[in-house]
Amino acid sequence: MTDNRHAGRTGGGNPSGPDGQGKRVPRLAIVGCGAIAEQYYLPALTRRPDVLSNLILVDRDAARAEHLATTFGVAQTATDYREVISQVDGAILAVPTHLHHPIAMEFLAEGVHVFCEKPLAENADKAREMVELAEERGLVLAGNYQRRLFPPLVKVKELLDSGVLGELRSIRYLVGELFDWEAVTGFRFNVGTASGGVLRDRGAHVMYVLCWWLGGKPALISSQNDSSGGPEAVADVHFQHEGCRGEVKLSWLSKFTPRFEVIGEKARVEGGIYDTDSVLLTTTAGRRGQKRLKLPRSPRSYLDIAYGMIGNFLEAMEGSARPLVSGRDALPSIELIDECYRTATRF
């Protein structure tokens, strides 16, 4: 998948979704002007210039907010999110994980829709409070679980739902990526602000995908990590769901191709998580039964994925679409991660 996180800074381009013509354009605030805002949300919104021009950027660091406003052509900034609650229809929360719950609860309480960076909250109890308040108020609460749009992972879900694989036997999901995110703050590695390590970060995506594929939360068999009191950099999780056993391996210290293998009684599908060309389907006929399944031509880049998630949030706010990943959709994965931490043993 093409990594064009720095693309789109000059704006322009035709939006691939609704362009706001003929109807009121929703007003958004992005709360938090760190790396994810600069490299993901703002480039995505260049495809919706009508929304971008009406946006409010919020960050305690006024200079940082002004810098991004100048870069992306945003007219208004603020240093306190409370100042803008009454001015917006929706908020994108791009702040450290431990701030998701308190800020989201304030926006939701005032009738503002929320799109929250993953993980939805630092634990399931807080996530559940957010979900319940959003549902009570009839508001959209969505999460940036962007793997929901990754073509190879979507193809696996299609194969599972269609019965091509048959009854599931095993799942293996591997992610080994050195941490190279150009973070503005170091909250992930601060014991006082981190809610976990690689499992809470990369694992938020992985555990969501597993719950999505399986249609529910699997039973945890074992959880191990390398933590000596701080955020873990390596984690290994084993689980079971009905007749399927699975393993997840996560690492910030080793670099290996992020891959998956899903085996059913009729066939096996495997591929790279970032592949955009095809996945390999193998039937019980062995190599003679191997077939490359082509993936859709779009999305092909992080910018495509980002716009897909944000565009969906805008449509959900208008009532014309269901959130790709609602807060309630994300809950089982957060519960699973909490259980992994509670029962973890050290390698």
Stockholm file with secondary structure:
# STOCKHOLM 1.0

chainA/1-347         MTDNRHAGRTGGGNPSGPDGQGKRVPRLAIVGCGAIAEQYYLPALTRRPDVLSNLILVDRDAARAEHLATTFGVAQTATDYREVISQVDGAILAVPTHLHHPIAMEFLAEGVHVFCEKPLAENADKAREMVELAEERGLVLAGNYQRRLFPPLVKVKELLDSGVLGELRSIRYLVGELFDWEAVTGFRFNVGTASGGVLRDRGAHVMYVLCWWLGGKPALISSQNDSSGGPEAVADVHFQHEGCRGEVKLSWLSKFTPRFEVIGEKARVEGGIYDTDSVLLTTTAGRRGQKRLKLPRSPRSYLDIAYGMIGNFLEAMEGSARPLVSGRDALPSIELIDECYRTATRF
#=GR chainA/1-347 SS CBCCTTTTTTCCSCCSSCCCTTSCCCCEEEECCSHHIIIIIHHHHTTCHHHHTTCEEECSCHHHHHHHHHHHTCCEEESCGGGTGGGCSEEEECSCGGGHHHHHHHHHHTTCEEEECSSSSSSHHHHHHHHHHHHHHTCCEEECCGGGGCHHHHHHHHHHHHTSSCSEEEEEEEEECCCCCCCSSCGGGCTTTCSCSHHHHHHHHHHHHHHHHHTSCCEEEEEEECCSSSCCSEEEEEEEETTEEEEEEEESSCCEEEEEEEEESSEEEEEETTCSSEEEEEETTGGGGEEEEECCSCCCBHHHHHHHHHHHHHHHHHTSSCCSSBHHHHHHHHHHHHHHHHHCEEC
#=GC SS_cons         CBCCTTTTTTCCSCCSSCCCTTSCCCCEEEECCSHHIIIIIHHHHTTCHHHHTTCEEECSCHHHHHHHHHHHTCCEEESCGGGTGGGCSEEEECSCGGGHHHHHHHHHHTTCEEEECSSSSSSHHHHHHHHHHHHHHTCCEEECCGGGGCHHHHHHHHHHHHTSSCSEEEEEEEEECCCCCCCSSCGGGCTTTCSCSHHHHHHHHHHHHHHHHHTSCCEEEEEEECCSSSCCSEEEEEEEETTEEEEEEEESSCCEEEEEEEEESSEEEEEETTCSSEEEEEETTGGGGEEEEECCSCCCBHHHHHHHHHHHHHHHHHTSSCCSSBHHHHHHHHHHHHHHHHHCEEC
//
